[in-house]
Amino acid sequence: MAEQTQSDAGTAAGDTDPHAEALRRYERGYERERENITRAYEDLAFRAGEGQWDEVARRGREDEGRPCLTVDKSSQFVRQVTGDMRQMRPAIKVTPVDDRGSAEVAAKILPGLIRYIEQRSDAQAAYFCAVDSQVAAGVGHWRITTEYAGTDTFLQEIGVAPIEDGVSVIWDPDAVQPTREDAAWCFVPVDLSRTAFEARWPDASADAVDRADASAVLTDLVGNDTVRVAEYWEKVPAKRRLALMPDGGVDDVTDDAAAEADAVALGARIETRDDHKVMRSLISASEILEGPDEWPGRHIPIVPLIGEEIRIGGRTVRRGVIRTLRDPQRLYNYSISAQAEVIALQPKAPFTGTRKNFEKFVDQWETANAKNWPYLEYEPDPANGGQAPQRVQPAVSSQGIGELLATATGDMSAVTGIYPASLGAASNETSGRAIMARQREGDTGTYVYVDNFARALRHTGRILLDLIPYVYDTARTIRIVGDDGKVDLVRLNEVLIDPNGDGIATHVLNDVTVGAYDLSIEMGPSFTTARAEARDGMQALMQALGPQAVILADLFASQQDFPLADKIAKRLRTMLPPPIQQAEAAESGEQPPPPPPPDPAQQAAAQAEQQKAQLEQMKMQLEAAKLDVEREKIAAELETARMEAASAAAQQAPAGAASDPRVDQLAAAVDTISAVIMQLVDAVQAMQPPAVPPPMPGDTGQGGVPPPMDPATTASEPPPGGFFAPGDVLARPPEGM
């Protein structure tokens, strides 16, 4: 705090020397992290095999010629954690957060562009270099860069690059976020040879300055062969002019008077906000070598990957897996060395006898444990009854040493939370689910590293989203990568005529320069592992569906690892029911597939059904015609009977006599019978099937329905094996009849 107060006082007093201020910041940050940095380097050396023995114990055993073995078991715990993280592939999800953000750009373009940036710059190498340092020493770093796509183009690309010495990065000690996104400054030290330094900056001095405010750290690391140079990032306060447009969008009109005037004319509200600019410089112990240059984004493009942090009051202890493995590993090395020493002494057990037994054959007995003599001679001595020399009982491995080995191994698992089952050792679990549950216990014990890795990746995505509008700001064709690794070409920022407009208005296709977006990361298994799990799940579902599993056949084939799996899936997709094919085509924006050619067997069956329907219709028409004839016949007979009855009554009745009532009753009966016949005919005609037959496969009518039949053709030309319609037979008899 005293150093911070002194630095702030110097700045308030008018000290505007940026190099002196940078040195004071570096010194302050390094003093805060000095212990963590020192112990992190010790952890890395321990993982490399250095320091796995106490120096005094090692020197004493080597001086006595005793075994001093190193069996490094700590590295497998580090590899277990980093191996799990290497198999994970983050699922990137981008969402728009204002009215100008496009849902399509957020769903496809930006995630695919981020994956392309990672693939192009081999970001996985940068990530896992930092992961190795994080798990072993407690901290690692990578960086975001921009560069031209080639020497002959003005197009720029974004990349992700490793930071070789991630332990040495110094952050603003006032930052509290795990990603250090709230830090005001950051240093990335790099050690160069003096020859390389002088070749790059021939006019700069590689010697340290002799002044009171110079950083002791940078000064101490200036030697005869090495010069430390630090990349210095800082956030400089700035003002921004923002225009709130009537449509809800926000435009940055800082230092652009014309844009501000246009915004005011459109009715925008202008406000001034406090903001910052990110500046980059390259400094040595004596001067500023490059910069300061403004970085286009609003974030310092350095991403920390933190291991396990323990805050103790005003200080922070940072560590990785190796820190807790040091003592158990040393105990194991001591135990295995002691056991090896005992076993090595067994064939060297000495012989016991009297002096007389050995004095004549001293050369043989002195080399008995080093040379394979076919026999050993001795002089019998009456003092021991003439017995031959006897070998002393060899040393036996102590039970305590074995227990010590087991204790050391168990302690390694206990302090890391990674037990033998997680490392691949056999256990008493037999089912796959039980084995996976046991392995997940180890994953839970080290999940802090995975969680911090996901947090660092999310911060990386936000830095990339912040840079994309500045770097990809022109119309260009780029590649995007899907979550399955497939690459597509898309156009960015392309101005097109609006098809829904007046022929003059335009819109921008895939505009990534406007709108605000946020990003989330979901950590999970790699795409290969996820595909294997999907394959197993679909196989179980298809077995449950039975014959209906055909609707999943194309998806199941696409998840296979063998060659031509995609081609097989494409063929199976053509066998899906038409509604599913149309839905898939609509979802992907493709044209629906043409209807499949008719199956000859199905076509023949459909034709037979059509002919059967036509025959049934003709039979119904014939029955209706018969009823019409019967009705006409009955009506004629009734009319004849009525006329005969009326004539007979007229002849028999005298003039002025009343009519016979039986005649009236007969006429009423005739009318009743005629009405019943009419109702029967109407009911039969209502039962006739429609004139249009059902659709058949291969019909060329619209929507699969054949065109209506021509009545004249139907009446005069019967189908093969059919008959003339009964009505036409009555109305128009065939020629020659």
Secondary structure, DSSP 8 states (H G I E B T S, - for coil): -HHHHHHHHHHHTT---HHHHHHHHHHHHHHHHHHHHHHHHHHHHHHTTTT-S-HHHHHHHHHTT--------HHHHHHHHHHHHHHB--EEEEEE-STT--HHIIIIIHHHHHHHHHHHTTHHHHHHHHHHHHHHHSEEEEEEEEEESSTT---EEEEEEE-S-GGG-EE-TT--STT-TT-SEEEEEEEEEHHHHHHH-TTS--S----TTS-HHHHHT--SSEEEEEEEEEEEEEEEEEEE-TTS-EEE-TT-HHHHHHHHHTT-EEEEEEEEEEEEEEE-SSSEEEEEEEESSSS-SEEEEE-EEEEETTEEEEE-HHHHHHHHHHHHHHHHHHHHHHHHHGGG--EE--HHHHGGGHHHHHTTTTS--S-------GGGTT---EE-------HHHHHHHHHHHHHHHHHHT--GGGGT---S--SHHHHHHHHHHHHHHTHHHHHHHHHHHHHHHHHHHHHHHHHS-S-EEEEEE-TTS-EEEEEESEEEE-TTTTSS-EEEET--SSS-EEEEEE--B-HHHHHHHHHHHHHHHHHHHGGGGGGGHHHHHHT--STTHHHHHHHHHTTS-HHHHHHHHHHHT----------HHHHHHHHHHHHHHHHHHHHHHHHHHHHHHHHHHHHHHHHHHHHHHHHHHHHHS-TT----HHHHHHHHHHHHHHHHHHHHHHHHHHTS--SS----TT--SGGG------HHHHHHS--TT----HHHHHHS--TT-
